Amino acid sequence: MVLGMTGAFADQIVADADALILDSPHGNSQTASQAVGTTHAYDFSAAIRETGNAGDNVFPGTVAVSIAKSGDWVGSGGTPGPWIFTGYESGQAGTIDITVPSDACDVTKTMSVTLTAGTSSNGKSLSPNSRVLTYVITGTGTCAPSDSTAPVISYVLTPAAPDGDNGWYRSDVSLTWTVTENESPASLVKTGCVNQSIMRDQDSTTYPCAATSDGGSAGPVSVSVKRDATAPTINASLSPPADAGTGWYNIATGYPTASFTCSDDTSGIPTGTCPGAHTFNSDEANQSFSANVADAAGNTASAGVSDMDVDLTAPEISFVGAAPAPNGAGWNNTDVVLTWACADTTSGVVDATVQETIDTDGSSQTATGTCHDHAGNSNSLESGDVDRDTVDPTIIAGLAPSDPAATGWYNAATGAPTVSFSCDDDRSGIPAGTCPASHTFGNGENQSFSASVSDAAGNESDSAGVSNVDVDLTAPGITFSGASPAPNGAGWNNSDVTLTWACTDGTSGPVQATVTQTISTDGTDQSATGTCFDNAGNSASLVSGDVDLDKTAPTLSWSGGPAGGATYVFGSVPTAPTCEAHDGLSGPKDCAVSGYSAAVGSHTMTATAHDHAGNTHTESRSYTVDAWTLRGFYQPVDMNGVYNVVKGGSTVPLKFEVFAGLSELTNTSAIDSLGTMKVSCVGGLEEDAIETVATGGTSLRYDGTGGQFIYNWQTPKPTGVCYRVTMTTDDASTLVAFFKTR
């Protein structure tokens, strides 16, 4: 189905072997521009085509297709439907009228035609059975205005007039704007025109409203609102402050004055309306004063002071007497209490009577009584003539010497301590001969001694003395216990020797049950001093011991033998060495060498020396013994592990050379053995026939002409047997060859 300014939708309704299908092969929508104020008819058409088996189609029969149109600009013209199809045919067409309003410049609208197919007369159904055809139309051209009247602006202010003084509101204010545009409401544009709900204080604030439309402009209209619903602030202050302890104004503070300060953050306080100061100038309790103030908007507030207590008059004071009364001599030996009476007619006295106690010894003593009223005022009076002696006589114990030894005991160095007494009294005095005599301590632990004294008035002192006195003037006992470890059989030690002494004490006890000294330096006939201490600091010493100490190892010297680090050829190794021990204190005992060998290989010799104290010293020497050099077996014998194949019973010459270093050996005594051994022929060794076979004797000899040893080996006669021939020299070096008989 195709849509255009002059075209049409072509829609097909398809008959299938099983169903009727509404098909739109040319698209389902059309976008077009149309001049404003014009009407245009857009065409559409439909057709039925048949698919599937011709023998299973829906025709002959009829199908009804209804047509529905929708959209703001759709007119009444066009084909209302339904269309009736009675067979395969085309040419069913309709139109849709679309009128674009004259004021729809650049306005886009969407319209549609809906085709809905029913059921065929022979019972076939459609799937799907509807199709929506869409038209998207945009108006173009020039739109002329049709509105010549400007908008109308009005407002409602609640309350309509200020409810406070001087044009101020003291309540909440609401402002409602109304802007009317009946002819072209779509073109209305408002500036400001915001409804207000004023619930907070503010200075004069202007709210504007302006409007424009196709009909013209209105405004701006302005409304000014100032609101102050908050009472002003008034504060009362007092100067000076009342007495901090009593809360009253008294002689010290003077009369108080109340002053006022006023403020208002919005409408302000009119000049000269803040209240003036007020002074309280009479003695009286619970006085008060308050004042009011109003702001420019008419809001009011009050402040003041109350509970003002003023008393600037001192209380009265009079002396009552003293208790207890003095004795016949005019003295007291206990505390004496003086009493005064107090009176006050305004704030009242704190106490009806006040007292002072004379609690120190002395003669003709007085005290001052002070009365206080509740305002903090006071009045004083000095009274009394008191002689008082309540102090017991004093007694002081002194110990000489005053300090024991550092151990806390008095010992032989400090001597025995003596306690002495001194007595005194400031009033009645001490009777002659009544101060206690001194006392000297003897040996003993935790001793004490004390005494007291009375003065002439009968006052008795506390006891004075010393306690916890420990005295030990006797030195401890000391005996030698022995030495450890004990010397060896030769009377010598080769490690540190500890000497031990036993300590005893019958009074303060020994600090240690035993004491020791260690002899750690070499020497003979050595001794040490042991010292025992008791807990009082006394001591006793004893010299003991007869110690021979040698902790130094002996030295040694070598004689003969292989040199350290040397290399020798077998047979030329020097004979075994000997060694000698040397020691300058306990003396050398013995020296021996181990590890000597003349065999081939590396060797280490160790020399060990001992002295008579049991000390040991060792030194080592290492050397190497090289093996002889063997050459052969020469031809006709093949080496390198191959089997030499020979005729059984034949003689094979075994030729070889022996070198000791660079010197060739020619004496057959250098050959230790020449032997044969039957071996397995299985081993993968290569077989090789001997080129020549020697005949003759089988004895070993050195051939001076050829410069080599020759041994003619008579092979065994059995055939197919393998042998290993081994020549061994005195240094255990070997030559090996393999043979197989045939």
Disulfide bonds with the S-S distance in Angstrom:
Cys105-Cys143 1.74
Cys193-Cys209 1.92
Cys262-Cys274 2.07
Cys342-Cys371 1.84
Cys423-Cys435 2.12
Cys503-Cys532 1.90
Cys579-Cys591 1.97
Cys681-Cys722 1.93
